[in-house]
Amino acid sequence: MVTDLFTVLEQKLEMVLGQTARLKEANASLAQTLAEKDQALKEAEAALEKLSQEREVIRHRVDKILNRLKIIDTGESA
């Protein structure tokens, strides 16, 4: 009878250890996925920042061209 209790206890311990090992593997996998997603996010943020800077440069150039055209138009009207 006592040996039966030890057998049950050993089985439960093996089950818990197995679950712990699986959870550690899942945790490591999730940590890896999180690191990859974090890297992808940083790359996307950098690309977005670059696009924003390019857009700002283009906006300034277009404003400059429009102002020059306005000066030309004003000069012709006078």
mmJSON file of the N, C-alpha and C atoms, coordinates in Angstrom:
{"data_MODEL":{"atom_site":{
"group_PDB":["ATOM","ATOM","ATOM","ATOM","ATOM","ATOM","ATOM","ATOM","ATOM","ATOM","ATOM","ATOM","ATOM","ATOM","ATOM","ATOM","ATOM","ATOM","ATOM","ATOM","ATOM","ATOM","ATOM","ATOM","ATOM","ATOM","ATOM","ATOM","ATOM","ATOM","ATOM","ATOM","ATOM","ATOM","ATOM","ATOM","ATOM","ATOM","ATOM","ATOM","ATOM","ATOM","ATOM","ATOM","ATOM","ATOM","ATOM","ATOM","ATOM","ATOM","ATOM","ATOM","ATOM","ATOM","ATOM","ATOM","ATOM","ATOM","ATOM","ATOM","ATOM","ATOM","ATOM","ATOM","ATOM","ATOM","ATOM","ATOM","ATOM","ATOM","ATOM","ATOM","ATOM","ATOM","ATOM","ATOM","ATOM","ATOM","ATOM","ATOM","ATOM","ATOM","ATOM","ATOM","ATOM","ATOM","ATOM","ATOM","ATOM","ATOM","ATOM","ATOM","ATOM","ATOM","ATOM","ATOM","ATOM","ATOM","ATOM","ATOM","ATOM","ATOM","ATOM","ATOM","ATOM","ATOM","ATOM","ATOM","ATOM","ATOM","ATOM","ATOM","ATOM","ATOM","ATOM","ATOM","ATOM","ATOM","ATOM","ATOM","ATOM","ATOM","ATOM","ATOM","ATOM","ATOM","ATOM","ATOM","ATOM","ATOM","ATOM","ATOM","ATOM","ATOM","ATOM","ATOM","ATOM","ATOM","ATOM","ATOM","ATOM","ATOM","ATOM","ATOM","ATOM","ATOM","ATOM","ATOM","ATOM","ATOM","ATOM","ATOM","ATOM","ATOM","ATOM","ATOM","ATOM","ATOM","ATOM","ATOM","ATOM","ATOM","ATOM","ATOM","ATOM","ATOM","ATOM","ATOM","ATOM","ATOM","ATOM","ATOM","ATOM","ATOM","ATOM","ATOM","ATOM","ATOM","ATOM","ATOM","ATOM","ATOM","ATOM","ATOM","ATOM","ATOM","ATOM","ATOM","ATOM","ATOM","ATOM","ATOM","ATOM","ATOM","ATOM","ATOM","ATOM","ATOM","ATOM","ATOM","ATOM","ATOM","ATOM","ATOM","ATOM","ATOM","ATOM","ATOM","ATOM","ATOM","ATOM","ATOM","ATOM","ATOM","ATOM","ATOM","ATOM","ATOM","ATOM","ATOM","ATOM","ATOM","ATOM","ATOM","ATOM","ATOM","ATOM","ATOM","ATOM","ATOM","ATOM","ATOM","ATOM","ATOM"],
"id":[1,2,3,4,5,6,7,8,9,10,11,12,13,14,15,16,17,18,19,20,21,22,23,24,25,26,27,28,29,30,31,32,33,34,35,36,37,38,39,40,41,42,43,44,45,46,47,48,49,50,51,52,53,54,55,56,57,58,59,60,61,62,63,64,65,66,67,68,69,70,71,72,73,74,75,76,77,78,79,80,81,82,83,84,85,86,87,88,89,90,91,92,93,94,95,96,97,98,99,100,101,102,103,104,105,106,107,108,109,110,111,112,113,114,115,116,117,118,119,120,121,122,123,124,125,126,127,128,129,130,131,132,133,134,135,136,137,138,139,140,141,142,143,144,145,146,147,148,149,150,151,152,153,154,155,156,157,158,159,160,161,162,163,164,165,166,167,168,169,170,171,172,173,174,175,176,177,178,179,180,181,182,183,184,185,186,187,188,189,190,191,192,193,194,195,196,197,198,199,200,201,202,203,204,205,206,207,208,209,210,211,212,213,214,215,216,217,218,219,220,221,222,223,224,225,226,227,228,229,230,231,232,233,234],
"type_symbol":["N","C","C","N","C","C","N","C","C","N","C","C","N","C","C","N","C","C","N","C","C","N","C","C","N","C","C","N","C","C","N","C","C","N","C","C","N","C","C","N","C","C","N","C","C","N","C","C","N","C","C","N","C","C","N","C","C","N","C","C","N","C","C","N","C","C","N","C","C","N","C","C","N","C","C","N","C","C","N","C","C","N","C","C","N","C","C","N","C","C","N","C","C","N","C","C","N","C","C","N","C","C","N","C","C","N","C","C","N","C","C","N","C","C","N","C","C","N","C","C","N","C","C","N","C","C","N","C","C","N","C","C","N","C","C","N","C","C","N","C","C","N","C","C","N","C","C","N","C","C","N","C","C","N","C","C","N","C","C","N","C","C","N","C","C","N","C","C","N","C","C","N","C","C","N","C","C","N","C","C","N","C","C","N","C","C","N","C","C","N","C","C","N","C","C","N","C","C","N","C","C","N","C","C","N","C","C","N","C","C","N","C","C","N","C","C","N","C","C","N","C","C","N","C","C","N","C","C","N","C","C","N","C","C"],
"label_atom_id":["N","CA","C","N","CA","C","N","CA","C","N","CA","C","N","CA","C","N","CA","C","N","CA","C","N","CA","C","N","CA","C","N","CA","C","N","CA","C","N","CA","C","N","CA","C","N","CA","C","N","CA","C","N","CA","C","N","CA","C","N","CA","C","N","CA","C","N","CA","C","N","CA","C","N","CA","C","N","CA","C","N","CA","C","N","CA","C","N","CA","C","N","CA","C","N","CA","C","N","CA","C","N","CA","C","N","CA","C","N","CA","C","N","CA","C","N","CA","C","N","CA","C","N","CA","C","N","CA","C","N","CA","C","N","CA","C","N","CA","C","N","CA","C","N","CA","C","N","CA","C","N","CA","C","N","CA","C","N","CA","C","N","CA","C","N","CA","C","N","CA","C","N","CA","C","N","CA","C","N","CA","C","N","CA","C","N","CA","C","N","CA","C","N","CA","C","N","CA","C","N","CA","C","N","CA","C","N","CA","C","N","CA","C","N","CA","C","N","CA","C","N","CA","C","N","CA","C","N","CA","C","N","CA","C","N","CA","C","N","CA","C","N","CA","C","N","CA","C","N","CA","C","N","CA","C","N","CA","C","N","CA","C","N","CA","C","N","CA","C","N","CA","C"],
"label_alt_id":[null,null,null,null,null,null,null,null,null,null,null,null,null,null,null,null,null,null,null,null,null,null,null,null,null,null,null,null,null,null,null,null,null,null,null,null,null,null,null,null,null,null,null,null,null,null,null,null,null,null,null,null,null,null,null,null,null,null,null,null,null,null,null,null,null,null,null,null,null,null,null,null,null,null,null,null,null,null,null,null,null,null,null,null,null,null,null,null,null,null,null,null,null,null,null,null,null,null,null,null,null,null,null,null,null,null,null,null,null,null,null,null,null,null,null,null,null,null,null,null,null,null,null,null,null,null,null,null,null,null,null,null,null,null,null,null,null,null,null,null,null,null,null,null,null,null,null,null,null,null,null,null,null,null,null,null,null,null,null,null,null,null,null,null,null,null,null,null,null,null,null,null,null,null,null,null,null,null,null,null,null,null,null,null,null,null,null,null,null,null,null,null,null,null,null,null,null,null,null,null,null,null,null,null,null,null,null,null,null,null,null,null,null,null,null,null,null,null,null,null,null,null,null,null,null,null,null,null,null,null,null,null,null,null],
"label_comp_id":["MET","MET","MET","VAL","VAL","VAL","THR","THR","THR","ASP","ASP","ASP","LEU","LEU","LEU","PHE","PHE","PHE","THR","THR","THR","VAL","VAL","VAL","LEU","LEU","LEU","GLU","GLU","GLU","GLN","GLN","GLN","LYS","LYS","LYS","LEU","LEU","LEU","GLU","GLU","GLU","MET","MET","MET","VAL","VAL","VAL","LEU","LEU","LEU","GLY","GLY","GLY","GLN","GLN","GLN","THR","THR","THR","ALA","ALA","ALA","ARG","ARG","ARG","LEU","LEU","LEU","LYS","LYS","LYS","GLU","GLU","GLU","ALA","ALA","ALA","ASN","ASN","ASN","ALA","ALA","ALA","SER","SER","SER","LEU","LEU","LEU","ALA","ALA","ALA","GLN","GLN","GLN","THR","THR","THR","LEU","LEU","LEU","ALA","ALA","ALA","GLU","GLU","GLU","LYS","LYS","LYS","ASP","ASP","ASP","GLN","GLN","GLN","ALA","ALA","ALA","LEU","LEU","LEU","LYS","LYS","LYS","GLU","GLU","GLU","ALA","ALA","ALA","GLU","GLU","GLU","ALA","ALA","ALA","ALA","ALA","ALA","LEU","LEU","LEU","GLU","GLU","GLU","LYS","LYS","LYS","LEU","LEU","LEU","SER","SER","SER","GLN","GLN","GLN","GLU","GLU","GLU","ARG","ARG","ARG","GLU","GLU","GLU","VAL","VAL","VAL","ILE","ILE","ILE","ARG","ARG","ARG","HIS","HIS","HIS","ARG","ARG","ARG","VAL","VAL","VAL","ASP","ASP","ASP","LYS","LYS","LYS","ILE","ILE","ILE","LEU","LEU","LEU","ASN","ASN","ASN","ARG","ARG","ARG","LEU","LEU","LEU","LYS","LYS","LYS","ILE","ILE","ILE","ILE","ILE","ILE","ASP","ASP","ASP","THR","THR","THR","GLY","GLY","GLY","GLU","GLU","GLU","SER","SER","SER","ALA","ALA","ALA"],
"label_asym_id":["A","A","A","A","A","A","A","A","A","A","A","A","A","A","A","A","A","A","A","A","A","A","A","A","A","A","A","A","A","A","A","A","A","A","A","A","A","A","A","A","A","A","A","A","A","A","A","A","A","A","A","A","A","A","A","A","A","A","A","A","A","A","A","A","A","A","A","A","A","A","A","A","A","A","A","A","A","A","A","A","A","A","A","A","A","A","A","A","A","A","A","A","A","A","A","A","A","A","A","A","A","A","A","A","A","A","A","A","A","A","A","A","A","A","A","A","A","A","A","A","A","A","A","A","A","A","A","A","A","A","A","A","A","A","A","A","A","A","A","A","A","A","A","A","A","A","A","A","A","A","A","A","A","A","A","A","A","A","A","A","A","A","A","A","A","A","A","A","A","A","A","A","A","A","A","A","A","A","A","A","A","A","A","A","A","A","A","A","A","A","A","A","A","A","A","A","A","A","A","A","A","A","A","A","A","A","A","A","A","A","A","A","A","A","A","A","A","A","A","A","A","A","A","A","A","A","A","A","A","A","A","A","A","A"],
"label_entity_id":["1","1","1","1","1","1","1","1","1","1","1","1","1","1","1","1","1","1","1","1","1","1","1","1","1","1","1","1","1","1","1","1","1","1","1","1","1","1","1","1","1","1","1","1","1","1","1","1","1","1","1","1","1","1","1","1","1","1","1","1","1","1","1","1","1","1","1","1","1","1","1","1","1","1","1","1","1","1","1","1","1","1","1","1","1","1","1","1","1","1","1","1","1","1","1","1","1","1","1","1","1","1","1","1","1","1","1","1","1","1","1","1","1","1","1","1","1","1","1","1","1","1","1","1","1","1","1","1","1","1","1","1","1","1","1","1","1","1","1","1","1","1","1","1","1","1","1","1","1","1","1","1","1","1","1","1","1","1","1","1","1","1","1","1","1","1","1","1","1","1","1","1","1","1","1","1","1","1","1","1","1","1","1","1","1","1","1","1","1","1","1","1","1","1","1","1","1","1","1","1","1","1","1","1","1","1","1","1","1","1","1","1","1","1","1","1","1","1","1","1","1","1","1","1","1","1","1","1","1","1","1","1","1","1"],
"label_seq_id":[1,1,1,2,2,2,3,3,3,4,4,4,5,5,5,6,6,6,7,7,7,8,8,8,9,9,9,10,10,10,11,11,11,12,12,12,13,13,13,14,14,14,15,15,15,16,16,16,17,17,17,18,18,18,19,19,19,20,20,20,21,21,21,22,22,22,23,23,23,24,24,24,25,25,25,26,26,26,27,27,27,28,28,28,29,29,29,30,30,30,31,31,31,32,32,32,33,33,33,34,34,34,35,35,35,36,36,36,37,37,37,38,38,38,39,39,39,40,40,40,41,41,41,42,42,42,43,43,43,44,44,44,45,45,45,46,46,46,47,47,47,48,48,48,49,49,49,50,50,50,51,51,51,52,52,52,53,53,53,54,54,54,55,55,55,56,56,56,57,57,57,58,58,58,59,59,59,60,60,60,61,61,61,62,62,62,63,63,63,64,64,64,65,65,65,66,66,66,67,67,67,68,68,68,69,69,69,70,70,70,71,71,71,72,72,72,73,73,73,74,74,74,75,75,75,76,76,76,77,77,77,78,78,78],
"pdbx_PDB_ins_code":[null,null,null,null,null,null,null,null,null,null,null,null,null,null,null,null,null,null,null,null,null,null,null,null,null,null,null,null,null,null,null,null,null,null,null,null,null,null,null,null,null,null,null,null,null,null,null,null,null,null,null,null,null,null,null,null,null,null,null,null,null,null,null,null,null,null,null,null,null,null,null,null,null,null,null,null,null,null,null,null,null,null,null,null,null,null,null,null,null,null,null,null,null,null,null,null,null,null,null,null,null,null,null,null,null,null,null,null,null,null,null,null,null,null,null,null,null,null,null,null,null,null,null,null,null,null,null,null,null,null,null,null,null,null,null,null,null,null,null,null,null,null,null,null,null,null,null,null,null,null,null,null,null,null,null,null,null,null,null,null,null,null,null,null,null,null,null,null,null,null,null,null,null,null,null,null,null,null,null,null,null,null,null,null,null,null,null,null,null,null,null,null,null,null,null,null,null,null,null,null,null,null,null,null,null,null,null,null,null,null,null,null,null,null,null,null,null,null,null,null,null,null,null,null,null,null,null,null,null,null,null,null,null,null],
"Cartn_x":[0.824,0.0,0.867,1.886,2.783,3.505,3.886,4.556,3.63,2.356,1.392,1.337,1.389,1.383,2.641,3.776,5.02,4.958,4.368,4.232,3.375,2.267,1.382,2.109,2.825,3.578,4.642,5.355,6.378,5.756,4.606,3.927,3.508,2.986,2.569,3.78,4.874,6.093,6.621,6.602,7.041,6.15,4.858,3.922,4.232,4.447,4.76,6.085,7.089,8.383,8.266,7.465,7.223,6.542,5.541,4.844,5.795,6.629,7.599,8.56,9.037,9.95,9.257,8.017,7.272,7.018,6.696,6.456,7.731,8.864,10.137,10.445,10.187,10.394,9.465,8.208,7.238,7.641,8.12,8.549,9.739,10.694,11.866,11.434,10.515,10.01,9.299,8.487,7.791,8.773,9.806,10.819,11.53,11.82,12.456,11.525,10.265,9.283,9.156,9.127,9.035,10.246,11.433,12.648,12.603,12.122,12.01,10.999,9.865,8.847,9.358,10.095,10.669,11.645,12.467,13.414,12.661,11.626,10.827,10.167,9.706,9.091,10.108,11.311,12.357,12.692,12.758,13.041,11.913,10.676,9.526,9.505,9.828,9.879,10.974,12.121,13.215,12.799,12.126,11.66,10.63,9.74,8.732,9.38,10.371,11.087,11.775,12.38,13.048,12.033,10.886,9.846,9.322,9.178,8.709,9.707,10.982,12.014,12.005,11.891,11.84,10.614,9.494,8.267,8.44,9.109,9.337,10.245,11.273,12.168,11.391,10.571,9.769,8.793,8.198,7.256,7.949,9.151,9.895,10.245,10.627,10.965,9.742,8.596,7.363,6.967,7.059,6.754,7.669,8.926,9.899,9.54,9.187,8.792,7.521,6.539,5.288,5.532,6.416,6.728,7.4,8.288,8.945,7.923,6.982,5.935,5.037,4.767,3.962,4.654,5.976,6.751,6.689,6.826,6.761,5.37,4.318,2.961,2.704,3.182,3.013,3.765,4.928,5.722,5.047,4.4,3.72,2.442,1.805,0.543,0.762,1.911,2.159,2.371],
"Cartn_y":[-1.192,0.0,1.253,1.279,2.439,2.584,1.458,1.509,2.055,1.776,2.325,3.849,4.349,5.802,6.439,5.767,6.281,6.252,5.235,5.126,6.262,6.515,7.607,8.939,9.113,10.351,10.532,9.457,9.531,9.869,9.303,9.587,11.055,11.544,12.949,13.869,13.489,14.282,14.305,13.161,13.089,13.962,13.948,14.762,16.251,16.648,18.049,18.447,17.585,17.888,17.983,17.118,17.171,18.469,18.865,20.119,21.303,21.259,22.333,22.444,21.32,21.325,21.88,21.467,21.974,23.468,23.913,25.343,26.158,25.606,26.302,26.416,25.354,25.389,26.403,26.395,27.34,28.766,28.971,30.294,30.768,29.885,30.232,30.566,29.8,30.057,31.405,31.692,32.975,34.132,33.946,34.988,35.261,34.201,34.348,35.089,34.704,35.365,36.838,37.114,38.499,39.301,38.73,39.421,39.705,38.747,38.942,40.035,40.018,41.046,42.418,42.46,43.722,44.278,43.409,43.828,44.322,43.616,44.029,45.382,45.587,46.863,47.992,47.758,48.78,49.117,48.098,48.329,49.113,48.782,49.493,50.946,51.175,52.537,53.347,52.72,53.398,53.739,52.811,53.06,54.185,54.181,55.226,56.584,56.629,57.879,58.382,57.476,57.855,58.417,57.743,58.231,59.596,59.799,61.095,62.195,61.899,62.888,63.19,62.152,62.363,63.189,62.911,63.66,65.133,65.376,66.753,67.493,66.811,67.416,67.748,66.812,67.038,68.188,68.247,69.328,70.685,70.782,72.046,72.406,71.409,71.675,72.141,71.495,71.897,73.304,73.613,74.977,76.0,75.66,76.566,76.794,75.724,75.846,76.672,76.431,77.183,78.663,78.951,80.353,81.012,80.291,80.84,81.076,80.146,80.33,81.516,81.705,82.826,84.148,84.174,85.382,85.642,84.598,84.743,85.242,84.647,85.037,86.471,86.884,88.255,89.213,88.841,89.701,89.912,88.905,89.026,89.843,89.801,90.506,92.008,92.391,93.809,94.631],
"Cartn_z":[0.0,0.0,0.0,0.816,0.855,-0.473,-1.05,-2.348,-3.43,-3.314,-4.27,-4.16,-2.943,-2.738,-3.338,-3.123,-3.709,-5.233,-5.782,-7.235,-7.772,-7.117,-7.525,-7.391,-6.29,-6.073,-7.146,-7.488,-8.54,-9.887,-10.168,-11.433,-11.515,-10.412,-10.383,-10.5,-9.844,-9.927,-11.36,-12.029,-13.426,-14.313,-14.04,-14.809,-14.617,-13.383,-13.09,-13.728,-13.647,-14.258,-15.776,-16.352,-17.803,-18.207,-17.447,-17.723,-17.571,-16.555,-16.334,-17.511,-17.994,-19.139,-20.385,-20.618,-21.773,-21.654,-20.46,-20.247,-20.442,-20.017,-20.232,-21.72,-22.463,-23.917,-24.575,-24.16,-24.722,-24.377,-23.167,-22.737,-23.566,-23.803,-24.611,-26.04,-26.574,-27.919,-27.986,-26.991,-26.946,-26.792,-26.002,-25.836,-27.159,-27.904,-29.216,-30.176,-30.187,-31.048,-30.682,-29.389,-28.925,-29.372,-29.272,-29.701,-31.2,-31.983,-33.434,-33.758,-33.077,-33.305,-32.886,-31.79,-31.32,-32.353,-32.921,-33.958,-35.193,-35.583,-36.742,-36.488,-35.265,-34.907,-34.988,-34.488,-34.557,-36.001,-36.851,-38.266,-38.925,-38.589,-39.151,-38.676,-37.415,-36.892,-37.586,-37.829,-38.521,-39.955,-40.628,-41.999,-42.014,-41.042,-40.949,-40.71,-39.85,-39.578,-40.846,-41.591,-42.839,-43.836,-43.957,-44.858,-44.424,-43.14,-42.624,-42.949,-42.796,-43.124,-44.621,-45.446,-46.891,-47.277,-46.662,-46.934,-46.563,-45.46,-45.026,-46.008,-46.505,-47.493,-48.765,-49.199,-50.406,-50.201,-49.036,-48.739,-48.831,-48.279,-48.333,-49.778,-50.55,-51.956,-52.741,-52.512,-53.192,-52.77,-51.491,-51.023,-51.684,-51.786,-52.408,-53.877,-54.592,-55.999,-56.127,-55.262,-55.304,-55.039,-54.092,-53.803,-55.005,-55.665,-56.855,-57.965,-58.123,-59.127,-58.774,-57.5,-57.044,-57.376,-57.192,-57.512,-59.021,-59.812,-61.269,-61.668,-61.09,-61.408,-60.998,-59.846,-59.366,-60.26,-60.704,-61.585,-62.926,-63.448,-64.736,-64.631,-63.48,-63.293,-63.179,-62.696,-62.44,-63.652],
"occupancy":[1.0,1.0,1.0,1.0,1.0,1.0,1.0,1.0,1.0,1.0,1.0,1.0,1.0,1.0,1.0,1.0,1.0,1.0,1.0,1.0,1.0,1.0,1.0,1.0,1.0,1.0,1.0,1.0,1.0,1.0,1.0,1.0,1.0,1.0,1.0,1.0,1.0,1.0,1.0,1.0,1.0,1.0,1.0,1.0,1.0,1.0,1.0,1.0,1.0,1.0,1.0,1.0,1.0,1.0,1.0,1.0,1.0,1.0,1.0,1.0,1.0,1.0,1.0,1.0,1.0,1.0,1.0,1.0,1.0,1.0,1.0,1.0,1.0,1.0,1.0,1.0,1.0,1.0,1.0,1.0,1.0,1.0,1.0,1.0,1.0,1.0,1.0,1.0,1.0,1.0,1.0,1.0,1.0,1.0,1.0,1.0,1.0,1.0,1.0,1.0,1.0,1.0,1.0,1.0,1.0,1.0,1.0,1.0,1.0,1.0,1.0,1.0,1.0,1.0,1.0,1.0,1.0,1.0,1.0,1.0,1.0,1.0,1.0,1.0,1.0,1.0,1.0,1.0,1.0,1.0,1.0,1.0,1.0,1.0,1.0,1.0,1.0,1.0,1.0,1.0,1.0,1.0,1.0,1.0,1.0,1.0,1.0,1.0,1.0,1.0,1.0,1.0,1.0,1.0,1.0,1.0,1.0,1.0,1.0,1.0,1.0,1.0,1.0,1.0,1.0,1.0,1.0,1.0,1.0,1.0,1.0,1.0,1.0,1.0,1.0,1.0,1.0,1.0,1.0,1.0,1.0,1.0,1.0,1.0,1.0,1.0,1.0,1.0,1.0,1.0,1.0,1.0,1.0,1.0,1.0,1.0,1.0,1.0,1.0,1.0,1.0,1.0,1.0,1.0,1.0,1.0,1.0,1.0,1.0,1.0,1.0,1.0,1.0,1.0,1.0,1.0,1.0,1.0,1.0,1.0,1.0,1.0,1.0,1.0,1.0,1.0,1.0,1.0,1.0,1.0,1.0,1.0,1.0,1.0],
"B_iso_or_equiv":[0.0,0.0,0.0,0.0,0.0,0.0,0.0,0.0,0.0,0.0,0.0,0.0,0.0,0.0,0.0,0.0,0.0,0.0,0.0,0.0,0.0,0.0,0.0,0.0,0.0,0.0,0.0,0.0,0.0,0.0,0.0,0.0,0.0,0.0,0.0,0.0,0.0,0.0,0.0,0.0,0.0,0.0,0.0,0.0,0.0,0.0,0.0,0.0,0.0,0.0,0.0,0.0,0.0,0.0,0.0,0.0,0.0,0.0,0.0,0.0,0.0,0.0,0.0,0.0,0.0,0.0,0.0,0.0,0.0,0.0,0.0,0.0,0.0,0.0,0.0,0.0,0.0,0.0,0.0,0.0,0.0,0.0,0.0,0.0,0.0,0.0,0.0,0.0,0.0,0.0,0.0,0.0,0.0,0.0,0.0,0.0,0.0,0.0,0.0,0.0,0.0,0.0,0.0,0.0,0.0,0.0,0.0,0.0,0.0,0.0,0.0,0.0,0.0,0.0,0.0,0.0,0.0,0.0,0.0,0.0,0.0,0.0,0.0,0.0,0.0,0.0,0.0,0.0,0.0,0.0,0.0,0.0,0.0,0.0,0.0,0.0,0.0,0.0,0.0,0.0,0.0,0.0,0.0,0.0,0.0,0.0,0.0,0.0,0.0,0.0,0.0,0.0,0.0,0.0,0.0,0.0,0.0,0.0,0.0,0.0,0.0,0.0,0.0,0.0,0.0,0.0,0.0,0.0,0.0,0.0,0.0,0.0,0.0,0.0,0.0,0.0,0.0,0.0,0.0,0.0,0.0,0.0,0.0,0.0,0.0,0.0,0.0,0.0,0.0,0.0,0.0,0.0,0.0,0.0,0.0,0.0,0.0,0.0,0.0,0.0,0.0,0.0,0.0,0.0,0.0,0.0,0.0,0.0,0.0,0.0,0.0,0.0,0.0,0.0,0.0,0.0,0.0,0.0,0.0,0.0,0.0,0.0,0.0,0.0,0.0,0.0,0.0,0.0,0.0,0.0,0.0,0.0,0.0,0.0],
"pdbx_formal_charge":[null,null,null,null,null,null,null,null,null,null,null,null,null,null,null,null,null,null,null,null,null,null,null,null,null,null,null,null,null,null,null,null,null,null,null,null,null,null,null,null,null,null,null,null,null,null,null,null,null,null,null,null,null,null,null,null,null,null,null,null,null,null,null,null,null,null,null,null,null,null,null,null,null,null,null,null,null,null,null,null,null,null,null,null,null,null,null,null,null,null,null,null,null,null,null,null,null,null,null,null,null,null,null,null,null,null,null,null,null,null,null,null,null,null,null,null,null,null,null,null,null,null,null,null,null,null,null,null,null,null,null,null,null,null,null,null,null,null,null,null,null,null,null,null,null,null,null,null,null,null,null,null,null,null,null,null,null,null,null,null,null,null,null,null,null,null,null,null,null,null,null,null,null,null,null,null,null,null,null,null,null,null,null,null,null,null,null,null,null,null,null,null,null,null,null,null,null,null,null,null,null,null,null,null,null,null,null,null,null,null,null,null,null,null,null,null,null,null,null,null,null,null,null,null,null,null,null,null,null,null,null,null,null,null],
"auth_seq_id":[1,1,1,2,2,2,3,3,3,4,4,4,5,5,5,6,6,6,7,7,7,8,8,8,9,9,9,10,10,10,11,11,11,12,12,12,13,13,13,14,14,14,15,15,15,16,16,16,17,17,17,18,18,18,19,19,19,20,20,20,21,21,21,22,22,22,23,23,23,24,24,24,25,25,25,26,26,26,27,27,27,28,28,28,29,29,29,30,30,30,31,31,31,32,32,32,33,33,33,34,34,34,35,35,35,36,36,36,37,37,37,38,38,38,39,39,39,40,40,40,41,41,41,42,42,42,43,43,43,44,44,44,45,45,45,46,46,46,47,47,47,48,48,48,49,49,49,50,50,50,51,51,51,52,52,52,53,53,53,54,54,54,55,55,55,56,56,56,57,57,57,58,58,58,59,59,59,60,60,60,61,61,61,62,62,62,63,63,63,64,64,64,65,65,65,66,66,66,67,67,67,68,68,68,69,69,69,70,70,70,71,71,71,72,72,72,73,73,73,74,74,74,75,75,75,76,76,76,77,77,77,78,78,78],
"auth_comp_id":["MET","MET","MET","VAL","VAL","VAL","THR","THR","THR","ASP","ASP","ASP","LEU","LEU","LEU","PHE","PHE","PHE","THR","THR","THR","VAL","VAL","VAL","LEU","LEU","LEU","GLU","GLU","GLU","GLN","GLN","GLN","LYS","LYS","LYS","LEU","LEU","LEU","GLU","GLU","GLU","MET","MET","MET","VAL","VAL","VAL","LEU","LEU","LEU","GLY","GLY","GLY","GLN","GLN","GLN","THR","THR","THR","ALA","ALA","ALA","ARG","ARG","ARG","LEU","LEU","LEU","LYS","LYS","LYS","GLU","GLU","GLU","ALA","ALA","ALA","ASN","ASN","ASN","ALA","ALA","ALA","SER","SER","SER","LEU","LEU","LEU","ALA","ALA","ALA","GLN","GLN","GLN","THR","THR","THR","LEU","LEU","LEU","ALA","ALA","ALA","GLU","GLU","GLU","LYS","LYS","LYS","ASP","ASP","ASP","GLN","GLN","GLN","ALA","ALA","ALA","LEU","LEU","LEU","LYS","LYS","LYS","GLU","GLU","GLU","ALA","ALA","ALA","GLU","GLU","GLU","ALA","ALA","ALA","ALA","ALA","ALA","LEU","LEU","LEU","GLU","GLU","GLU","LYS","LYS","LYS","LEU","LEU","LEU","SER","SER","SER","GLN","GLN","GLN","GLU","GLU","GLU","ARG","ARG","ARG","GLU","GLU","GLU","VAL","VAL","VAL","ILE","ILE","ILE","ARG","ARG","ARG","HIS","HIS","HIS","ARG","ARG","ARG","VAL","VAL","VAL","ASP","ASP","ASP","LYS","LYS","LYS","ILE","ILE","ILE","LEU","LEU","LEU","ASN","ASN","ASN","ARG","ARG","ARG","LEU","LEU","LEU","LYS","LYS","LYS","ILE","ILE","ILE","ILE","ILE","ILE","ASP","ASP","ASP","THR","THR","THR","GLY","GLY","GLY","GLU","GLU","GLU","SER","SER","SER","ALA","ALA","ALA"],
"auth_asym_id":["A","A","A","A","A","A","A","A","A","A","A","A","A","A","A","A","A","A","A","A","A","A","A","A","A","A","A","A","A","A","A","A","A","A","A","A","A","A","A","A","A","A","A","A","A","A","A","A","A","A","A","A","A","A","A","A","A","A","A","A","A","A","A","A","A","A","A","A","A","A","A","A","A","A","A","A","A","A","A","A","A","A","A","A","A","A","A","A","A","A","A","A","A","A","A","A","A","A","A","A","A","A","A","A","A","A","A","A","A","A","A","A","A","A","A","A","A","A","A","A","A","A","A","A","A","A","A","A","A","A","A","A","A","A","A","A","A","A","A","A","A","A","A","A","A","A","A","A","A","A","A","A","A","A","A","A","A","A","A","A","A","A","A","A","A","A","A","A","A","A","A","A","A","A","A","A","A","A","A","A","A","A","A","A","A","A","A","A","A","A","A","A","A","A","A","A","A","A","A","A","A","A","A","A","A","A","A","A","A","A","A","A","A","A","A","A","A","A","A","A","A","A","A","A","A","A","A","A","A","A","A","A","A","A"],
"auth_atom_id":["N","CA","C","N","CA","C","N","CA","C","N","CA","C","N","CA","C","N","CA","C","N","CA","C","N","CA","C","N","CA","C","N","CA","C","N","CA","C","N","CA","C","N","CA","C","N","CA","C","N","CA","C","N","CA","C","N","CA","C","N","CA","C","N","CA","C","N","CA","C","N","CA","C","N","CA","C","N","CA","C","N","CA","C","N","CA","C","N","CA","C","N","CA","C","N","CA","C","N","CA","C","N","CA","C","N","CA","C","N","CA","C","N","CA","C","N","CA","C","N","CA","C","N","CA","C","N","CA","C","N","CA","C","N","CA","C","N","CA","C","N","CA","C","N","CA","C","N","CA","C","N","CA","C","N","CA","C","N","CA","C","N","CA","C","N","CA","C","N","CA","C","N","CA","C","N","CA","C","N","CA","C","N","CA","C","N","CA","C","N","CA","C","N","CA","C","N","CA","C","N","CA","C","N","CA","C","N","CA","C","N","CA","C","N","CA","C","N","CA","C","N","CA","C","N","CA","C","N","CA","C","N","CA","C","N","CA","C","N","CA","C","N","CA","C","N","CA","C","N","CA","C","N","CA","C","N","CA","C","N","CA","C","N","CA","C","N","CA","C","N","CA","C"],
"pdbx_PDB_model_num":[1,1,1,1,1,1,1,1,1,1,1,1,1,1,1,1,1,1,1,1,1,1,1,1,1,1,1,1,1,1,1,1,1,1,1,1,1,1,1,1,1,1,1,1,1,1,1,1,1,1,1,1,1,1,1,1,1,1,1,1,1,1,1,1,1,1,1,1,1,1,1,1,1,1,1,1,1,1,1,1,1,1,1,1,1,1,1,1,1,1,1,1,1,1,1,1,1,1,1,1,1,1,1,1,1,1,1,1,1,1,1,1,1,1,1,1,1,1,1,1,1,1,1,1,1,1,1,1,1,1,1,1,1,1,1,1,1,1,1,1,1,1,1,1,1,1,1,1,1,1,1,1,1,1,1,1,1,1,1,1,1,1,1,1,1,1,1,1,1,1,1,1,1,1,1,1,1,1,1,1,1,1,1,1,1,1,1,1,1,1,1,1,1,1,1,1,1,1,1,1,1,1,1,1,1,1,1,1,1,1,1,1,1,1,1,1,1,1,1,1,1,1,1,1,1,1,1,1,1,1,1,1,1,1]
}}}
